[in-house]
Amino acid sequence: MRDVESRQSRPALLIPNHVRSRYLNAGCPEIETAADRLSRRDFCRAAMGLLAAASMGGCSGGSAAASVPEKVWGQIGITDGRFQKPRAITIDEEDYLYIVDMTARIQVFDRDGKFIRVWQTPVHDNGRPTGLSITHDGLVAVADTHYYRVLFYTKTGKLQEDLTIGGTMGQGPGEFGFVTDVAQDAAGNYYVSEYGEFDRIQKFTPERKYILEWGGHGGEPGKFARPQSMTVAGDGLIWITDACNHRIQVFDETGKLVKFWGEQGTALGQLSYPYSGWLDGDGHLYVCEYGNHRVQKFSLDGRSLGTWGSEGRGPGQLFNPWAIVMDSQRRIHVLDSNNNRVQRFVM
């Protein structure tokens, strides 16, 4: 861990060649154009083949019990209760799980996987959402990635159109590249992460007025290569999974870099495409590694406390897990994306 003392949607999805090459050269998954969508599976497999890291089996350095799921639910399909490559999950105060998949459906389940309801984003020809969160006032915030905006819904699926943040592709204040996540701090300010041309974080007031931004594409401290998810801690620090830089970066509310750690690899403490992180409030960060097919537990100073998961289809195995959440009973739910299911683990 290193400390630093101290920076109108288009009709079709077009990724500039220099941006696409930038991510492909890094082996970064999930870089797509409109023409790629028909061959997405082949592309993702090819991208994963570029990974230098091999999957790590079993549970290493942690509790062996953690590698055995308490519950596994879900299967492939497009009907209610089934998934087509789920890619984001969030949880509310009642332990209802909200999950979006490649059909752009937001499905709601109870903590045991019982289907409750479903709705779909207004348009999704250009691509599907990759981030979800619950706001302080109980709305479901959807990172509508390929439409350069954040949408807000009631928990029953009613779109609050007047609350939308963004909608225009660009690098100006309030404009976005491909939005990946949205998070709120204790004061109600919104932080929105994006990748593609810009790789940055923008901050907005509770009234959705632009305040500031930081980041930019790169590998140096404070820069990003696909900031995929954000978590705001109780002390106001913003924890960001810097996915294609294979690291965690932590900032204060002004965008000042506080600390960071991580490098690509399979050993304890190393990471491969960390797509999601979850702070448990007891001094631990759980990181979901898309590339290593595992979950890794860290202390807040970046010391690895163990991993569980390995590539596969069986219970306890994972195939490109995308995200994790923890429920009120402190059980971790892993969105096992390419297995089209959710696995629940007891810590």
C-alpha positions as a Markdown table, in Angstrom:
| # | Residue | x | y | z |
|---|---|---|---|---|
| 1 | Met | 0.0 | 0.0 | 0.0 |
| 2 | Arg | 1.3 | 3.4 | -0.9 |
| 3 | Asp | 0.3 | 6.7 | 0.6 |
| 4 | Val | 0.2 | 10.0 | -1.4 |
| 5 | Glu | 0.5 | 13.4 | 0.2 |
| 6 | Ser | -0.6 | 15.5 | -2.2 |
| 7 | Arg | -6.9 | 16.2 | -9.9 |
| 8 | Gln | -27.1 | 14.6 | -26.0 |
| 9 | Ser | -26.5 | 10.8 | -26.4 |
| 10 | Arg | -25.5 | 9.8 | -29.9 |
| 11 | Pro | -27.7 | 7.6 | -32.1 |
| 12 | Ala | -25.2 | 4.8 | -32.3 |
| 13 | Leu | -22.4 | 3.5 | -30.1 |
| 14 | Leu | -19.1 | 4.4 | -31.6 |
| 15 | Ile | -15.8 | 3.9 | -29.8 |
| 16 | Pro | -12.9 | 5.7 | -31.4 |
| 17 | Asn | -10.2 | 3.4 | -32.6 |
| 18 | His | -7.5 | 4.9 | -30.4 |
| 19 | Val | -9.8 | 4.3 | -27.3 |
| 20 | Arg | -10.6 | 0.8 | -28.3 |
| 21 | Ser | -7.0 | -0.1 | -29.0 |
| 22 | Arg | -6.0 | 1.4 | -25.6 |
| 23 | Tyr | -8.2 | -1.1 | -23.8 |
| 24 | Leu | -7.6 | -4.0 | -26.1 |
| 25 | Asn | -3.9 | -3.7 | -25.7 |
| 26 | Ala | -4.4 | -4.0 | -22.0 |
| 27 | Gly | -6.6 | -7.1 | -22.4 |
| 28 | Cys | -9.4 | -5.2 | -20.8 |
| 29 | Pro | -12.8 | -7.1 | -21.0 |
| 30 | Glu | -16.1 | -5.6 | -22.1 |
| 31 | Ile | -14.9 | -3.1 | -24.7 |
| 32 | Glu | -17.5 | -3.2 | -27.4 |
| 33 | Thr | -18.9 | -1.4 | -30.5 |
| 34 | Ala | -22.3 | -1.8 | -32.0 |
| 35 | Ala | -20.9 | -4.2 | -34.5 |
| 36 | Asp | -19.2 | -6.3 | -31.8 |
| 37 | Arg | -22.4 | -7.1 | -29.9 |
| 38 | Leu | -23.2 | -10.1 | -32.1 |
| 39 | Ser | -19.8 | -11.6 | -31.3 |
| 40 | Arg | -19.5 | -10.4 | -27.7 |
| 41 | Arg | -19.0 | -13.9 | -26.3 |
| 42 | Asp | -16.1 | -14.6 | -28.6 |
| 43 | Phe | -14.6 | -11.2 | -28.0 |
| 44 | Cys | -14.8 | -11.6 | -24.2 |
| 45 | Arg | -13.2 | -15.0 | -24.4 |
| 46 | Ala | -10.4 | -13.7 | -26.5 |
| 47 | Ala | -9.9 | -10.8 | -24.2 |
| 48 | Met | -9.7 | -13.1 | -21.2 |
| 49 | Gly | -7.1 | -15.1 | -23.1 |
| 50 | Leu | -4.8 | -12.1 | -23.0 |
| 51 | Leu | -4.7 | -12.2 | -19.2 |
| 52 | Ala | -1.3 | -13.1 | -17.8 |
| 53 | Ala | -3.0 | -14.3 | -14.6 |
| 54 | Ala | -4.2 | -17.8 | -14.2 |
| 55 | Ser | -7.1 | -18.5 | -11.9 |
| 56 | Met | -6.4 | -19.4 | -8.3 |
| 57 | Gly | -8.1 | -22.4 | -6.8 |
| 58 | Gly | -9.9 | -22.9 | -3.5 |
| 59 | Cys | -9.6 | -20.6 | -0.6 |
| 60 | Ser | -6.1 | -19.3 | 0.2 |
| 61 | Gly | -5.1 | -17.5 | 3.4 |
| 62 | Gly | -8.6 | -17.2 | 4.7 |
| 63 | Ser | -11.4 | -19.3 | 6.2 |
| 64 | Ala | -12.0 | -22.5 | 4.3 |
| 65 | Ala | -15.7 | -22.3 | 5.1 |
| 66 | Ala | -15.9 | -19.1 | 3.0 |
| 67 | Ser | -15.3 | -21.1 | -0.1 |
| 68 | Val | -18.4 | -23.2 | 0.4 |
| 69 | Pro | -21.6 | -21.2 | -0.6 |
| 70 | Glu | -24.6 | -21.2 | 1.7 |
| 71 | Lys | -26.9 | -20.8 | -1.2 |
| 72 | Val | -26.7 | -20.8 | -5.1 |
| 73 | Trp | -29.5 | -19.6 | -7.2 |
| 74 | Gly | -30.2 | -18.5 | -10.8 |
| 75 | Gln | -29.9 | -19.9 | -14.3 |
| 76 | Ile | -29.6 | -18.6 | -17.8 |
| 77 | Gly | -32.7 | -17.3 | -19.6 |
| 78 | Ile | -34.7 | -14.2 | -20.4 |
| 79 | Thr | -37.9 | -15.0 | -18.5 |
| 80 | Asp | -38.6 | -13.6 | -15.0 |
| 81 | Gly | -36.1 | -14.8 | -12.5 |
| 82 | Arg | -33.5 | -15.9 | -15.0 |
| 83 | Phe | -30.4 | -14.1 | -16.2 |
| 84 | Gln | -28.5 | -13.3 | -19.4 |
| 85 | Lys | -25.0 | -12.4 | -18.1 |
| 86 | Pro | -25.9 | -10.3 | -15.1 |
| 87 | Arg | -23.5 | -7.4 | -14.7 |
| 88 | Ala | -24.4 | -5.3 | -11.7 |
| 89 | Ile | -26.1 | -5.8 | -8.3 |
| 90 | Thr | -27.1 | -3.6 | -5.3 |
| 91 | Ile | -29.0 | -4.2 | -2.1 |
| 92 | Asp | -31.5 | -2.1 | -0.1 |
| 93 | Glu | -32.2 | -1.8 | 3.6 |
| 94 | Glu | -34.7 | -4.7 | 3.4 |
| 95 | Asp | -32.2 | -7.0 | 1.8 |
| 96 | Tyr | -33.9 | -6.9 | -1.6 |
| 97 | Leu | -31.4 | -7.5 | -4.4 |
| 98 | Tyr | -31.5 | -5.5 | -7.6 |
| 99 | Ile | -29.7 | -7.1 | -10.6 |
| 100 | Val | -29.3 | -5.9 | -14.1 |
| 101 | Asp | -28.3 | -8.2 | -17.0 |
| 102 | Met | -27.5 | -8.0 | -20.7 |
| 103 | Thr | -31.3 | -7.7 | -21.5 |
| 104 | Ala | -31.2 | -4.3 | -19.7 |
| 105 | Arg | -33.8 | -5.7 | -17.2 |
| 106 | Ile | -33.5 | -4.7 | -13.5 |
| 107 | Gln | -34.9 | -7.6 | -11.6 |
| 108 | Val | -35.7 | -7.5 | -7.9 |
| 109 | Phe | -35.3 | -10.5 | -5.6 |
| 110 | Asp | -35.4 | -11.2 | -1.9 |
| 111 | Arg | -32.2 | -12.3 | -0.2 |
| 112 | Asp | -33.0 | -16.0 | -1.0 |
| 113 | Gly | -33.5 | -15.4 | -4.7 |
| 114 | Lys | -37.3 | -15.3 | -4.8 |
| 115 | Phe | -38.3 | -13.1 | -7.8 |
| 116 | Ile | -40.3 | -10.0 | -6.9 |
| 117 | Arg | -40.6 | -7.7 | -9.9 |
| 118 | Val | -38.8 | -6.5 | -13.1 |
| 119 | Trp | -38.5 | -3.4 | -15.3 |
| 120 | Gln | -36.3 | -2.5 | -18.3 |
| 121 | Thr | -34.4 | 0.7 | -19.2 |
| 122 | Pro | -36.1 | 2.8 | -21.8 |
| 123 | Val | -33.6 | 2.1 | -24.6 |
| 124 | His | -30.7 | -0.4 | -24.8 |
| 125 | Asp | -29.8 | -0.9 | -28.5 |
| 126 | Asn | -26.4 | 0.7 | -27.9 |
| 127 | Gly | -25.6 | -1.3 | -24.8 |
| 128 | Arg | -26.7 | -2.2 | -21.3 |
| 129 | Pro | -26.2 | -0.7 | -17.8 |
| 130 | Thr | -23.1 | -1.8 | -15.8 |
| 131 | Gly | -23.8 | -0.2 | -12.4 |
| 132 | Leu | -26.5 | 0.0 | -9.8 |
| 133 | Ser | -26.8 | 1.7 | -6.3 |
| 134 | Ile | -29.5 | 2.8 | -3.8 |
| 135 | Thr | -29.6 | 6.5 | -3.0 |
| 136 | His | -30.2 | 8.0 | 0.4 |
| 137 | Asp | -33.8 | 8.7 | -0.5 |
| 138 | Gly | -34.5 | 5.1 | -1.6 |
| 139 | Leu | -34.2 | 5.4 | -5.3 |
| 140 | Val | -32.5 | 2.9 | -7.6 |
| 141 | Ala | -29.7 | 4.7 | -9.5 |
| 142 | Val | -28.8 | 3.0 | -12.8 |
| 143 | Ala | -25.5 | 3.7 | -14.6 |
| 144 | Asp | -27.0 | 3.7 | -18.1 |
| 145 | Thr | -23.5 | 3.1 | -19.5 |
| 146 | His | -23.9 | 3.5 | -23.2 |
| 147 | Tyr | -26.3 | 6.4 | -23.0 |
| 148 | Tyr | -23.9 | 8.6 | -21.0 |
| 149 | Arg | -26.2 | 9.1 | -18.1 |
| 150 | Val | -27.5 | 8.0 | -14.7 |
| 151 | Leu | -31.2 | 7.1 | -14.4 |
| 152 | Phe | -33.2 | 7.1 | -11.2 |
| 153 | Tyr | -36.2 | 4.8 | -10.5 |
| 154 | Thr | -38.5 | 4.2 | -7.6 |
| 155 | Lys | -38.1 | 0.7 | -6.1 |
| 156 | Thr | -41.2 | -0.4 | -8.1 |
| 157 | Gly | -39.6 | 0.7 | -11.3 |
| 158 | Lys | -41.0 | 4.1 | -12.1 |
| 159 | Leu | -38.5 | 6.3 | -13.9 |
| 160 | Gln | -37.9 | 9.7 | -12.4 |
| 161 | Glu | -37.0 | 11.5 | -15.7 |
| 162 | Asp | -36.4 | 14.9 | -14.1 |
| 163 | Leu | -33.7 | 13.5 | -11.9 |
| 164 | Thr | -31.5 | 12.1 | -14.7 |
| 165 | Ile | -27.8 | 13.1 | -14.6 |
| 166 | Gly | -26.1 | 13.5 | -17.9 |
| 167 | Gly | -27.3 | 12.2 | -21.3 |
| 168 | Thr | -24.7 | 13.9 | -23.6 |
| 169 | Met | -21.4 | 12.3 | -24.6 |
| 170 | Gly | -18.5 | 14.6 | -24.2 |
| 171 | Gln | -15.7 | 15.8 | -21.8 |
| 172 | Gly | -17.4 | 19.0 | -20.6 |
| 173 | Pro | -18.9 | 19.4 | -17.1 |
| 174 | Gly | -21.9 | 17.1 | -16.8 |
| 175 | Glu | -21.1 | 15.2 | -20.0 |
| 176 | Phe | -19.9 | 11.6 | -19.9 |
| 177 | Gly | -18.2 | 8.8 | -21.6 |
| 178 | Phe | -19.4 | 5.3 | -20.7 |
| 179 | Val | -20.8 | 5.6 | -17.2 |
| 180 | Thr | -19.9 | 2.7 | -14.8 |
| 181 | Asp | -21.2 | 3.6 | -11.4 |
| 182 | Val | -22.8 | 6.3 | -9.1 |
| 183 | Ala | -22.3 | 6.7 | -5.4 |
| 184 | Gln | -23.5 | 9.2 | -2.7 |
| 185 | Asp | -21.7 | 10.7 | 0.3 |
| 186 | Ala | -23.2 | 11.6 | 3.6 |
| 187 | Ala | -24.0 | 15.1 | 2.4 |
| 188 | Gly | -26.0 | 13.7 | -0.6 |
| 189 | Asn | -23.4 | 14.6 | -3.2 |
| 190 | Tyr | -23.2 | 12.2 | -6.2 |
| 191 | Tyr | -20.0 | 10.8 | -7.6 |
| 192 | Val | -20.2 | 9.4 | -11.2 |
| 193 | Ser | -17.4 | 7.2 | -12.7 |
| 194 | Glu | -16.8 | 6.8 | -16.4 |
| 195 | Tyr | -14.4 | 5.1 | -18.8 |
| 196 | Gly | -13.6 | 5.2 | -22.5 |
| 197 | Glu | -12.3 | 8.5 | -23.7 |
| 198 | Phe | -12.1 | 10.2 | -20.3 |
| 199 | Asp | -11.7 | 7.7 | -17.4 |
| 200 | Arg | -12.6 | 10.1 | -14.6 |
| 201 | Ile | -14.9 | 10.8 | -11.7 |
| 202 | Gln | -17.3 | 13.8 | -11.7 |
| 203 | Lys | -18.9 | 15.1 | -8.5 |
| 204 | Phe | -22.4 | 16.7 | -8.3 |
| 205 | Thr | -24.5 | 18.4 | -5.6 |
| 206 | Pro | -27.6 | 16.7 | -4.3 |
| 207 | Glu | -29.4 | 18.9 | -6.8 |
| 208 | Arg | -27.3 | 17.4 | -9.5 |
| 209 | Lys | -25.2 | 20.4 | -10.2 |
| 210 | Tyr | -21.6 | 19.8 | -11.4 |
| 211 | Ile | -18.9 | 20.6 | -8.7 |
| 212 | Leu | -15.6 | 19.2 | -9.8 |
| 213 | Glu | -13.8 | 16.2 | -11.4 |
| 214 | Trp | -10.6 | 14.3 | -11.2 |
| 215 | Gly | -8.7 | 11.5 | -13.0 |
| 216 | Gly | -8.0 | 11.0 | -16.7 |
| 217 | His | -6.8 | 7.9 | -18.5 |
| 218 | Gly | -3.4 | 6.5 | -17.4 |
| 219 | Gly | -1.6 | 4.2 | -15.1 |
| 220 | Glu | 0.1 | 6.7 | -12.8 |
| 221 | Pro | -1.4 | 7.3 | -9.4 |
| 222 | Gly | -4.6 | 9.3 | -9.5 |
| 223 | Lys | -5.4 | 8.2 | -13.1 |
| 224 | Phe | -7.7 | 5.4 | -14.2 |
| 225 | Ala | -8.2 | 2.7 | -16.7 |
| 226 | Arg | -11.8 | 1.9 | -16.3 |
| 227 | Pro | -12.9 | 3.0 | -12.8 |
| 228 | Gln | -15.7 | 0.3 | -12.5 |
| 229 | Ser | -17.2 | 0.7 | -9.1 |
| 230 | Met | -17.2 | 3.1 | -6.1 |
| 231 | Thr | -18.0 | 2.9 | -2.4 |
| 232 | Val | -18.1 | 5.9 | -0.1 |
| 233 | Ala | -16.9 | 5.0 | 3.4 |
| 234 | Gly | -18.3 | 6.4 | 6.7 |
| 235 | Asp | -15.3 | 8.8 | 6.9 |
| 236 | Gly | -16.2 | 10.2 | 3.5 |
| 237 | Leu | -13.3 | 8.6 | 1.5 |
| 238 | Ile | -14.2 | 7.3 | -1.9 |
| 239 | Trp | -12.9 | 3.8 | -2.7 |
| 240 | Ile | -12.6 | 3.0 | -6.4 |
| 241 | Thr | -11.9 | -0.3 | -8.2 |
| 242 | Asp | -9.5 | 0.8 | -11.0 |
| 243 | Ala | -10.3 | -2.3 | -13.0 |
| 244 | Cys | -7.8 | -2.3 | -16.0 |
| 245 | Asn | -5.0 | -0.9 | -13.8 |
| 246 | His | -5.6 | -3.9 | -11.4 |
| 247 | Arg | -5.7 | -1.8 | -8.3 |
| 248 | Ile | -7.7 | 0.0 | -5.6 |
| 249 | Gln | -7.5 | 3.8 | -5.3 |
| 250 | Val | -8.9 | 5.9 | -2.4 |
| 251 | Phe | -9.7 | 9.6 | -2.6 |
| 252 | Asp | -11.0 | 12.3 | -0.4 |
| 253 | Glu | -14.1 | 14.3 | -1.3 |
| 254 | Thr | -12.0 | 16.8 | -3.3 |
| 255 | Gly | -10.4 | 14.1 | -5.5 |
| 256 | Lys | -7.1 | 14.1 | -3.6 |
| 257 | Leu | -5.5 | 10.7 | -3.7 |
| 258 | Val | -5.1 | 9.3 | -0.2 |
| 259 | Lys | -3.7 | 5.7 | -0.9 |
| 260 | Phe | -3.7 | 3.0 | -3.5 |
| 261 | Trp | -2.5 | -0.6 | -3.9 |
| 262 | Gly | -2.5 | -3.5 | -6.3 |
| 263 | Glu | -0.8 | -5.0 | -9.4 |
| 264 | Gln | -1.9 | -7.6 | -11.9 |
| 265 | Gly | -1.3 | -11.2 | -10.8 |
| 266 | Thr | -2.8 | -14.2 | -9.0 |
| 267 | Ala | -0.9 | -14.1 | -5.7 |
| 268 | Leu | -2.3 | -12.9 | -2.5 |
| 269 | Gly | -2.5 | -9.1 | -2.6 |
| 270 | Gln | -2.5 | -9.1 | -6.4 |
| 271 | Leu | -5.5 | -8.4 | -8.5 |
| 272 | Ser | -7.0 | -9.1 | -12.0 |
| 273 | Tyr | -9.7 | -6.8 | -13.2 |
| 274 | Pro | -11.3 | -5.8 | -9.9 |
| 275 | Tyr | -14.8 | -4.9 | -10.9 |
| 276 | Ser | -16.4 | -4.4 | -7.5 |
| 277 | Gly | -15.6 | -3.6 | -3.9 |
| 278 | Trp | -17.6 | -3.7 | -0.6 |
| 279 | Leu | -16.6 | -2.2 | 2.7 |
| 280 | Asp | -18.1 | -4.1 | 5.6 |
| 281 | Gly | -17.8 | -1.3 | 8.2 |
| 282 | Asp | -15.4 | -3.4 | 10.4 |
| 283 | Gly | -12.2 | -2.6 | 8.7 |
| 284 | His | -12.3 | -4.9 | 5.7 |
| 285 | Leu | -12.7 | -4.4 | 1.9 |
| 286 | Tyr | -14.0 | -7.3 | -0.2 |
| 287 | Val | -13.0 | -7.2 | -3.8 |
| 288 | Cys | -14.6 | -9.1 | -6.7 |
| 289 | Glu | -12.0 | -10.0 | -9.3 |
| 290 | Tyr | -13.5 | -10.5 | -12.8 |
| 291 | Gly | -10.2 | -11.8 | -14.1 |
| 292 | Asn | -9.1 | -14.1 | -11.3 |
| 293 | His | -12.6 | -15.6 | -10.8 |
| 294 | Arg | -12.4 | -15.0 | -7.0 |
| 295 | Val | -13.2 | -12.7 | -4.1 |
| 296 | Gln | -10.3 | -11.3 | -2.1 |
| 297 | Lys | -10.5 | -9.8 | 1.4 |
| 298 | Phe | -8.3 | -6.9 | 2.4 |
| 299 | Ser | -7.5 | -4.8 | 5.5 |
| 300 | Leu | -8.0 | -1.1 | 4.9 |
| 301 | Asp | -4.2 | -0.6 | 4.5 |
| 302 | Gly | -4.2 | -3.0 | 1.5 |
| 303 | Arg | -3.0 | -6.2 | 3.3 |
| 304 | Ser | -4.6 | -9.4 | 1.8 |
| 305 | Leu | -6.5 | -11.5 | 4.3 |
| 306 | Gly | -7.4 | -14.3 | 2.0 |
| 307 | Thr | -9.3 | -15.3 | -1.2 |
| 308 | Trp | -11.9 | -17.8 | -2.2 |
| 309 | Gly | -13.2 | -18.9 | -5.6 |
| 310 | Ser | -11.7 | -20.6 | -8.7 |
| 311 | Glu | -12.7 | -20.7 | -12.3 |
| 312 | Gly | -15.5 | -23.2 | -12.9 |
| 313 | Arg | -19.2 | -24.0 | -12.8 |
| 314 | Gly | -19.6 | -25.9 | -9.5 |
| 315 | Pro | -20.8 | -24.4 | -6.2 |
| 316 | Gly | -18.2 | -22.1 | -4.8 |
| 317 | Gln | -16.5 | -21.8 | -8.2 |
| 318 | Leu | -16.9 | -18.5 | -10.2 |
| 319 | Phe | -16.8 | -17.5 | -13.9 |
| 320 | Asn | -16.0 | -13.8 | -14.3 |
| 321 | Pro | -17.8 | -12.6 | -11.2 |
| 322 | Trp | -18.9 | -9.0 | -11.7 |
| 323 | Ala | -20.0 | -7.6 | -8.3 |
| 324 | Ile | -20.7 | -8.3 | -4.6 |
| 325 | Val | -22.9 | -6.9 | -1.9 |
| 326 | Met | -23.4 | -7.7 | 1.8 |
| 327 | Asp | -26.8 | -8.1 | 3.5 |
| 328 | Ser | -27.9 | -7.2 | 7.0 |
| 329 | Gln | -26.9 | -10.7 | 8.2 |
| 330 | Arg | -23.4 | -10.0 | 6.9 |
| 331 | Arg | -23.6 | -12.6 | 4.2 |
| 332 | Ile | -21.9 | -11.8 | 0.9 |
| 333 | His | -23.8 | -12.3 | -2.4 |
| 334 | Val | -21.5 | -12.7 | -5.4 |
| 335 | Leu | -22.9 | -11.9 | -8.9 |
| 336 | Asp | -21.4 | -14.9 | -10.7 |
| 337 | Ser | -21.9 | -13.3 | -14.1 |
| 338 | Asn | -20.9 | -15.9 | -16.7 |
| 339 | Asn | -22.5 | -18.6 | -14.7 |
| 340 | Asn | -25.7 | -16.6 | -14.7 |
| 341 | Arg | -26.3 | -16.9 | -11.0 |
| 342 | Val | -25.8 | -15.5 | -7.5 |
| 343 | Gln | -23.9 | -17.3 | -4.8 |
| 344 | Arg | -24.2 | -16.4 | -1.1 |
| 345 | Phe | -21.4 | -16.9 | 1.3 |
| 346 | Val | -21.2 | -16.7 | 5.1 |
| 347 | Met | -18.3 | -14.7 | 6.5 |
